[in-house]
Each structure stands twice: as structure tokens, then as C-alpha cells.
Amino acid sequence: MTSNNAGSSWFTYNVPAGWAIATCPSNTNMVYLAGNGQLNQYVSPSTFNNKTSGLVAAGYDVNLKITDIDVHPINANYLYISVAGANVNAKVFTTVDGGNTWINWTYNLPNVPIFSIKRDQNDGLYVGTSIGVFTKK
């Protein structure tokens, strides 16, 4: 549950277990939810925008799990996602337009599942895999 008025009222994101969820520090009315082969942008109070088609166009396989989402602290339309599974060159994706279009940022990551992704304040990117943590500066 979440509140946008200091707890005077609450509302629930009905998110199934195992879905990735990310809030947007710069826009408290926006949340990204990913699971079951889809990525959704939720804008309070009740607007869902499916962002999966742009991901598929960039090489995402809807049969693979999106494991993590990281949203830029200042721009809610700039985010990264990580993907599990063993598909070559389909591990990390980024968007600068809220998920309408995506860029595959897998580069030379090994073909292992990715479990987490995080940007730092200097735009460094950290990716947690089943064999270790990789960074892109």
C-alpha cells in the first residue's frame, strides 16, 4: 500500500508475487511494474501504460523475467531494466522516454542471469549476476 498524502488515505498496487517494482523519486505519482513478460508504467491514480512493445523491438524476449528496474532520481522517464535467463545479448535495456523506445545495453556481459541493476550518482551502472557484479562507467 502507498499514500501520497501522509497517510490520510492509502491505495494498493495489486502486484503479483515475483514482479519487479520501482518508484520514481522525481515523480511520486509514477511507478514501474514488471512481470509475466510485460513492463507497465502506473501513473496515479489509475492509469496503466504497457511499455512492452518497445522492449520487444529492442530484443527483449517476453518469456524471460524482468528482474529489476532502476529509475533515474531526477528524470522518471530514464530507466534501466535487467533480465534473467540465458538469451545472448538480451540482459540490460535502457530508455530515456518512459519506455516507448528502448536501447539494448547488454554489450559484453556474460550469458548468465542478471538479478539486479543500479545506477550511481555519476551515471555508473552496476549489474548483479549469478557470477559477480559488473560495472559500466
Sequence and secondary structure as in RCSB ss.txt:
>XXXX:A:sequence
MTSNNAGSSWFTYNVPAGWAIATCPSNTNMVYLAGNGQLNQYVSPSTFNNKTSGLVAAGYDVNLKITDIDVHPIN
ANYLYISVAGANVNAKVFTTVDGGNTWINWTYNLPNVPIFSIKRDQNDGLYVGTSIGVFTKK
>XXXX:A:secstr
 B SSTTSS B     TT EEEE TT TTEEEEEETTEEEEEETTTEEEE HHHHHHTT  TTS EEEEEE SS 
TT EEEEE S  TT SEEEESSTTSS EE  TT  SS EEEEEE TTS EEEEESS EEEE 
